[in-house]
Amino acid sequence: MSRMTSPHTDADESTAETDAATDRATDSGTPATDAAVDAARTDPAADTVLDLDGVAKAYSTESAVEALSMSVVDGEILALLGPSGCGKTTTLRLIAGLERSDAGTIDLDGRTLADAAAGVFVPPEEHNIGLVFQDFALFPHLTAAENVGFGLSDRSASDRDERVAELLDLVGLTDHADHYPEELSGGQKQRIALARALVLNPELIVADEPVSALDVSIQAEILSLIADLQEEFGLSMLFISHDMSVIREVCDRVAVMYLGEIVETGDTETVFTDPQHPYTEALLSSIPTPDPRSRGDGIELTGTVPDPVNPPNGCRFHTRCHRVVQPDDIDVEQSTWRGLIDLRYRARDDDIDVDRLMENALAEEAAAGREPTDEEIRAQIRREFDLPERLTDPGAESTLAEALELLVDGEVESAATLLDSEFVTPCERTHPEFTDHGDGHQSACIRHRAEVDSFEAAADDD
């Protein structure tokens, strides 16, 4: 595999190459990568540096990572994208050996680091992985040079000094070798952290939100440095972030994570321009745009935020998904179906404040000088969940009308039982498998599985 062996010592040449790499990335809209890496992304025979297969980790009753499978190909930067609390940092700790996994295997360059079933666990000091953290994690009592060379205690002083000098030159901080962290800016600290991560020629670098604590202008400098290092030395990196603009600038591939599971993977540009999982689609729709004509076009997620301690059955995103699948015996507008699912879950959680809705209805009727009728309160509940005055599906309308009567009468539990029995999405009954969309682009959504099954059934009929 490709690893960094010796950096350039000519600072001007390094800077020029950084600028050139950045210009190429800017011109194409994608990171500058070698053709060999591009081909390796979709080549199953390509060298795999990191491989996670069925990895799981739970803390007490809370599942942090569930059946996680992903890989990093030699010479690529893979982004792990997801919201706070989805399991990204837990994944880092498992890869680095800072935590033991409960299930699955973790292999680094063909060597098994963890195999829960076989009882294999390689301690972190034996991992050849460089780590870069959001908060830099520098030793405050050590100089920049001492921080970089901390992992070289088994080397001679001359070897250590030579290696540290090379790396400080590479990251452009030769003149700051004797400075302590408190004397460095945020960008300079992260450069030192990158140099320290490279000091032992790691097989893999894992960077956890490496630029999120920096100003935008400083972020650009660090991202340019990362792109230069990756292009020059073929570094393999797992880049953990929730910042989509950063990921699009520097990463070759992306794995999207939601509530401890990977839901979509693929080439970064493909995923960003043609997302196949509804969560990815909603996530990307939130990216700000300077075009005032397209503002307000983002996807608004309604519904219930799932509890990590007790995650929902089936697809974990279905409690919020704007594309949640309808059963075969119901035919309503998609937004209406989402509203029905929201009503169902809110009733189950006893989270429908009928008294407040009654007050809203009363305010509307105050001018008429009368109390709202039960019919008006039921209409107010429909408006609360963006449901039309009458559903187009007669059977669904009958169920809804009965449930609303029960809610107005204060029989919330009975309403919840009725809604639970009649408004059930296939998304909660089936854990989605990955569907291949071509060129290494995969997503885990039963919408695509259903399409594939229908196509295969039609082909069999022919």
C-alpha positions in Angstrom: 0.0 0.0 0.0 1.0 3.6 -0.4 2.3 5.5 2.7 4.2 8.6 3.2 8.0 7.9 3.2 9.7 11.3 3.0 8.2 14.8 2.5 9.6 17.4 0.3 12.1 19.7 2.1 11.6 22.6 -0.3 8.8 24.8 1.2 8.2 26.8 -1.9 7.7 23.6 -4.0 5.3 22.2 -1.4 3.3 25.5 -1.4 3.1 25.5 -5.2 1.9 21.9 -5.3 -0.7 22.7 -2.6 -2.0 25.6 -4.8 -2.0 23.5 -7.9 -4.0 20.8 -6.2 -6.5 23.3 -4.8 -6.9 24.9 -8.3 -7.6 21.5 -9.9 -10.2 20.7 -7.2 -11.8 24.1 -7.7 -12.0 23.8 -11.4 -13.6 20.4 -11.5 -15.7 20.8 -8.4 -14.3 17.5 -7.0 -11.1 16.6 -5.1 -7.9 16.2 -7.1 -7.2 12.4 -7.0 -5.1 9.9 -8.9 -6.8 7.9 -11.7 -5.7 4.8 -9.8 -7.7 5.8 -6.8 -10.7 6.8 -8.9 -10.7 3.3 -10.4 -10.2 1.6 -7.0 -13.4 3.1 -5.6 -15.5 0.7 -7.7 -13.0 -2.1 -8.1 -13.8 -4.9 -5.6 -10.2 -6.2 -6.0 -8.6 -2.9 -5.0 -6.4 -2.9 -1.9 -8.5 -2.3 1.2 -6.7 -0.5 4.0 -9.6 -0.5 6.5 -12.5 -2.9 6.6 -15.3 -3.0 9.2 -17.7 -5.9 9.0 -20.8 -6.0 11.2 -19.3 -3.9 13.9 -21.6 -3.1 16.9 -21.2 -1.3 20.2 -23.7 -0.6 22.9 -23.3 1.4 26.1 -25.6 0.0 28.8 -29.0 0.0 27.1 -28.1 2.4 24.3 -26.9 1.1 20.9 -24.2 3.5 19.6 -23.2 1.5 16.5 -25.2 -1.3 14.9 -24.0 -3.8 12.3 -21.6 -1.2 10.8 -19.9 -2.3 7.6 -17.6 0.0 5.5 -14.2 0.1 4.0 -11.4 2.6 3.1 -9.5 1.9 -0.1 -5.8 2.5 -0.4 -5.1 6.1 -1.2 -8.6 7.6 -0.7 -10.3 9.9 1.7 -13.6 8.4 2.9 -16.0 10.8 4.7 -18.2 9.5 7.5 -21.1 12.0 7.5 -23.8 12.2 10.0 -25.5 14.4 12.7 -24.2 14.7 16.3 -24.9 11.6 18.3 -25.2 9.2 15.3 -22.2 7.1 16.3 -19.3 8.8 14.3 -17.0 9.3 17.3 -17.8 5.8 18.7 -16.7 4.4 15.3 -13.4 6.3 15.6 -12.8 4.9 19.1 -13.5 1.4 17.9 -11.1 1.7 15.0 -8.4 3.2 17.1 -8.8 0.5 19.8 -9.9 2.9 22.4 -13.1 0.8 22.8 -13.9 -2.9 22.4 -16.6 -3.8 19.9 -19.5 -6.0 20.9 -19.7 -7.7 17.5 -18.1 -7.8 14.1 -14.5 -7.5 12.9 -12.1 -4.6 12.2 -9.2 -5.3 9.8 -6.3 -2.8 9.0 -4.3 -3.6 5.9 -5.0 -7.3 6.2 -4.4 -7.6 9.9 -7.3 -8.2 12.3 -7.4 -5.6 15.0 -10.7 -6.7 16.6 -12.9 -9.8 16.3 -15.5 -9.9 19.0 -16.6 -13.5 18.3 -13.0 -14.8 18.4 -12.0 -12.6 21.3 -9.3 -10.8 19.3 -8.4 -7.3 20.4 -5.2 -5.5 19.5 -4.4 -2.7 22.0 -4.3 0.8 20.6 -0.5 1.2 21.0 -0.1 -1.5 18.4 -2.4 0.1 15.8 -0.5 1.9 13.0 -3.2 4.6 12.8 -2.7 8.4 13.0 -5.4 10.3 14.9 -6.4 13.9 14.4 -8.9 15.4 16.8 -11.3 18.4 16.7 -9.7 20.0 19.8 -6.1 19.3 18.6 -5.3 17.2 21.7 -1.7 18.6 22.0 0.3 18.3 25.2 0.4 21.8 26.7 3.7 21.3 28.4 5.5 20.2 25.2 6.7 22.4 22.3 5.4 21.9 18.8 8.5 19.8 17.9 8.1 17.7 21.0 4.4 17.1 20.3 5.2 16.0 16.8 8.0 13.7 17.9 6.2 12.3 20.9 5.7 8.9 19.3 9.4 8.5 18.4 10.7 7.7 21.8 12.4 4.6 20.5 14.4 6.4 17.9 17.8 8.0 18.3 17.8 11.7 19.0 19.2 12.5 15.6 16.7 10.4 13.8 13.9 11.9 15.8 15.0 15.4 15.2 15.4 14.8 11.4 11.9 13.3 11.2 10.3 16.1 13.2 12.1 18.7 11.1 10.8 17.1 7.9 7.2 17.1 9.1 7.3 20.6 10.5 8.6 21.8 7.1 5.9 19.8 5.4 3.1 21.6 7.3 4.9 25.0 7.1 5.8 25.5 10.7 9.6 25.2 10.8 9.8 28.5 12.5 7.4 27.5 15.3 9.3 24.3 16.5 10.0 25.8 19.9 6.6 27.3 20.5 4.1 25.9 23.0 0.5 25.2 22.0 -0.7 28.3 23.9 1.5 30.4 21.6 -0.1 28.9 18.4 -3.2 29.8 16.6 -6.0 27.2 16.0 -4.8 26.6 12.4 -1.2 26.1 13.6 -2.3 23.7 16.3 -4.1 21.6 13.7 -1.0 21.6 11.5 1.0 20.3 14.4 -1.7 17.7 15.0 -1.5 16.6 11.4 2.3 16.3 11.5 2.1 14.2 14.7 -0.4 11.9 13.0 2.0 11.4 10.1 5.1 10.8 12.2 5.0 7.0 12.2 4.0 6.6 8.5 0.6 5.4 9.4 -1.4 3.0 7.3 -4.5 5.1 8.0 -5.3 8.5 9.3 -8.6 9.0 11.2 -9.6 12.7 11.5 -12.5 13.6 13.8 -14.0 17.0 12.8 -10.5 18.3 12.0 -11.6 21.8 10.9 -14.9 22.4 12.7 -13.2 24.4 15.5 -11.4 26.7 13.0 -12.4 29.9 11.2 -13.6 29.5 7.6 -10.4 31.0 6.2 -8.2 28.8 8.3 -10.4 25.8 7.4 -9.5 26.4 3.8 -5.8 26.3 4.6 -6.0 23.0 6.5 -8.2 21.4 3.8 -5.6 22.5 1.1 -2.9 20.9 3.2 -4.9 17.7 3.6 -5.6 17.5 -0.1 -1.9 18.1 -0.9 -0.8 15.4 1.5 -3.3 12.9 0.1 -2.4 13.6 -3.5 1.4 13.7 -2.9 1.7 10.6 -0.7 -1.4 8.6 -1.4 -2.6 8.8 2.2 -5.6 6.8 3.2 -7.9 8.7 5.6 -11.3 8.4 7.3 -12.6 11.9 7.6 -15.3 12.2 10.2 -17.5 15.3 9.8 -21.0 16.8 9.7 -20.0 19.7 7.5 -21.1 18.8 4.0 -19.2 21.6 2.2 -16.0 20.4 3.8 -16.6 16.9 2.8 -17.5 17.8 -0.8 -14.2 19.7 -1.1 -11.8 17.1 0.1 -13.3 13.6 0.2 -13.3 11.0 -2.5 -16.2 8.9 -1.2 -18.8 9.4 1.5 -20.6 7.1 3.9 -23.8 8.6 5.4 -24.6 7.5 8.9 -27.9 7.7 10.8 -28.5 6.5 14.3 -25.6 4.0 14.4 -26.1 2.6 10.8 -24.7 3.4 7.4 -27.6 4.3 5.1 -25.8 5.4 1.9 -22.3 5.2 0.4 -20.8 6.2 -2.9 -18.5 8.6 -4.7 -18.9 12.0 -3.1 -20.0 13.9 -6.2 -22.5 11.2 -7.1 -24.1 11.1 -3.6 -24.3 14.9 -3.4 -25.9 15.3 -6.8 -28.1 12.1 -6.8 -28.8 11.1 -3.2 -30.8 7.8 -3.0 -31.6 7.6 0.7 -34.3 10.0 2.0 -32.1 11.1 4.9 -29.2 12.0 2.6 -31.7 13.8 0.4 -33.0 15.8 3.4 -29.5 16.5 4.7 -28.3 17.9 1.4 -31.4 20.0 0.9 -30.4 21.9 4.0 -27.2 23.3 2.4 -27.6 27.1 2.1 -27.7 28.5 -1.4 -27.0 32.0 -2.5 -29.9 31.9 -5.1 -32.9 33.6 -3.5 -35.2 31.8 -5.9 -34.3 28.4 -4.4 -34.6 29.4 -0.8 -37.2 27.6 1.2 -36.9 24.5 -1.0 -35.3 22.5 1.8 -37.0 19.3 3.0 -38.6 19.8 6.4 -38.5 16.7 8.5 -41.5 16.2 10.8 -42.4 13.3 13.0 -40.8 11.8 16.1 -37.0 11.9 16.7 -36.1 8.3 17.6 -34.8 7.3 21.0 -31.3 5.8 20.7 -32.0 3.6 23.8 -35.0 2.1 22.1 -34.6 2.7 18.3 -37.6 2.0 16.0 -38.0 -1.3 14.2 -37.2 -1.6 10.5 -35.6 1.5 9.0 -34.5 3.8 11.8 -35.3 6.9 9.8 -39.0 6.0 9.1 -40.3 8.0 12.1 -39.1 11.2 10.3 -38.9 10.2 6.6 -40.7 12.3 4.1 -40.8 9.3 1.7 -42.1 6.8 4.2 -43.7 4.0 2.3 -47.5 3.4 2.2 -49.0 -0.1 2.5 -50.6 -1.5 -0.6 -54.1 -1.0 0.8 -53.8 2.7 1.4 -53.6 5.4 -1.4 -53.2 9.0 -0.2 -50.9 11.9 -1.0 -47.4 11.3 0.3 -47.5 14.4 2.6 -50.9 13.1 3.9 -49.4 9.7 4.7 -46.5 11.4 6.6 -49.1 13.4 8.6 -51.0 10.2 9.4 -47.8 8.5 10.7 -47.0 11.6 12.7 -50.5 11.5 14.2 -50.1 7.8 15.0 -46.8 8.2 16.9 -47.9 11.4 18.7 -51.0 9.5 19.9 -49.0 6.5 21.0 -46.7 8.9 23.0 -49.8 10.7 24.4 -48.3 13.8 22.9 -51.5 15.4 21.4 -52.6 18.3 23.6 -56.3 18.3 22.8 -56.9 21.2 25.3 -54.4 23.4 23.5 -56.0 22.6 20.1 -59.4 23.3 21.7 -58.1 26.7 22.8 -56.8 27.4 19.2 -60.2 26.5 17.8 -61.9 28.6 20.5 -59.7 31.6 19.5 -60.9 31.2 15.9 -64.5 31.2 17.0 -64.2 33.9 19.6 -65.6 36.5 17.2 -68.7 34.3 16.9 -69.1 34.3 20.7 -69.5 30.6 21.1 -67.6 27.4 22.1 -66.0 25.3 19.4 -67.9 22.2 18.5 -66.3 18.7 18.5 -66.3 18.9 14.7 -64.2 22.1 14.8 -61.8 20.5 17.3 -61.3 17.5 15.0 -60.7 19.9 12.1 -58.1 21.7 14.2 -56.3 18.3 14.8 -56.3 17.8 11.0 -54.7 21.1 10.5 -52.1 20.4 13.2 -50.9 17.4 11.2 -51.4 18.9 7.7 -54.3 16.5 6.9 -57.0 17.5 4.4 -60.6 17.9 5.4 -61.3 14.5 3.8 -58.8 11.8 2.7 -59.1 10.5 -0.8 -58.9 6.9 0.4 -62.3 6.0 1.9 -60.9 3.3 4.2 -58.2 5.5 5.6 -60.7 8.4 6.0 -63.0 6.1 8.0 -60.1 5.1 10.3 -59.0 8.7 10.8 -62.5 10.0 11.5 -62.9 7.3 14.2 -59.5 8.0 15.7 -60.3 11.8 15.9 -63.6 11.1 17.6 -61.7 9.1 20.2 -59.1 11.8 20.7 -61.7 14.5 21.2 -63.5 12.2 23.7 -60.3 11.9 25.7 -59.8 8.2 24.8 -56.2 8.7 23.6 -55.1 5.1 24.3 -57.9 3.7 22.2 -57.1 6.1 19.4 -53.5 5.1 19.5 -54.4 1.4 19.4 -56.6 2.0 16.3 -54.0 4.1 14.5 -51.3 1.5 15.3 -53.4 -1.3 13.8 -54.4 0.5 10.6 -51.7 3.0 9.7 -48.6 0.8 9.5 -45.7 1.5 7.1 -43.7 -1.4 5.5 -40.6 0.6 6.6 -41.1 -0.4 10.2 -41.6 -4.1 9.3 -38.5 -4.6 7.2 -34.9 -3.7 7.9 -33.7 -2.3 4.6 -30.8 -4.0 2.7 -28.4 -2.2 0.5 -29.4 -1.6 -3.2 -26.6 -1.1 -5.7 -27.2 1.9 -7.9 -24.0 1.3 -9.9 -20.4 2.4 -9.7 -20.2 1.6 -6.0 -23.2 3.8 -5.1 -25.4 2.0 -2.5 -28.3 2.9 -0.3 -30.4 1.1 2.3 -34.0 2.0 1.6 -36.9 -0.4 0.9 -38.3 2.0 -1.8 -35.4 0.8 -4.0 -35.7 -2.8 -2.9 -39.4 -2.7 -3.8 -38.6 -1.3 -7.2 -36.0 -4.0 -7.8 -38.4 -6.8 -6.6 -41.1 -5.5 -8.9 -38.7 -5.4 -11.9 -37.4 -8.9 -11.1 -41.0 -10.2 -10.8 -42.0 -8.6 -14.1 -38.9 -10.1 -15.7 -39.9 -13.6 -14.4 -43.4 -13.2 -15.8 -41.9 -12.5 -19.2 
